[in-house]
Amino acid sequence: MKLYHSPQAPNPDRVVYFLRAKGKLDAVELQEVSIMKQEHKQPDYREVSPFAQVPALVLDDGTNITESRAICTYFEGIFPEPNLMGRDPKEKALIEMWDRRVELMFFVQFAGWFRNAHPMMAPLEVPQSAETAAKSEKAARKMAERLDAHLATHDFVAADRFSIADITLYITCGFARVMKWSPHNELPNLGRWHAAMTERGFAG
Ligand SMILES: N[C@@H](CCC(=O)N[C@@H](CS)C(=O)NCC(=O)O)C(=O)O
């Protein structure tokens, strides 16, 4: 299996951290794609990922899987332990619920802020929009506060144990540095949770 990734880019990091948490990072051949050099837009990479996005997983039979969560679902299936996506219907639903909340209401909102405000993203986000950046920043900050309130009474994001939802949140907190923002340094419960996650060492 070959995993196309871009170091420091959050969606590829989500998949790499997930695989590392499984202890299976050596099960894939890692192939780096530079987003800054726009390698992901070259015709040979578009054969792998038609939407020109990273990460992408190519199986030994030639099947291409894109979408970071779908790649994680595949890894969960072939490497079931430790379980990161739920053991029974209730756990699966709760973990998916929180993971989608973190992804859609925090990560994607933060990405909208970054992509529309940061000069480095100008070649990729055409045209950048200050209005979208402001709306996205507001939504990301509000969700960080909601997550902080949730973590006041929980040690993990979902189902009272470590899961993909923790990985998605951890990636987003780290990614926030590109806007000189550290939600986990501003919000106490997020900070306590973040320190505990760092201690687990899954981030490598
Ligand atoms: N929904 C996709 C999003 C993938 C994505 O947007 N990846 C970013 C890197 S974090 C990318 O490829 N950006 C390239 C671009 O915007 O041109 C997933 O979950 O994998």
The ligand as a Gaussian input file, in Angstrom:
#p B3LYP/6-31G(d) Opt

LIG

0 1
 N      -12.008000      16.041000       2.549000
 C      -10.642000      15.745000       2.204000
 C       -9.877000      17.042000       2.214000
 C       -8.451000      16.869000       1.749000
 C       -7.729000      18.214000       1.678000
 O       -8.338000      19.294000       1.537000
 N       -6.398000      18.147000       1.742000
 C       -5.619000      19.344000       1.644000
 C       -4.365000      19.197000       2.496000
 S       -4.746000      19.248000       4.209000
 C       -5.232000      19.539000       0.202000
 O       -4.989000      18.565000      -0.495000
 N       -5.159000      20.791000      -0.257000
 C       -4.762000      21.087000      -1.587000
 C       -5.433000      22.295000      -2.165000
 O       -6.226000      22.924000      -1.475000
 O       -5.161000      22.612000      -3.321000
 C      -10.051000      14.715000       3.177000
 O      -10.594000      14.569000       4.280000
 O       -9.100000      14.019000       2.835000

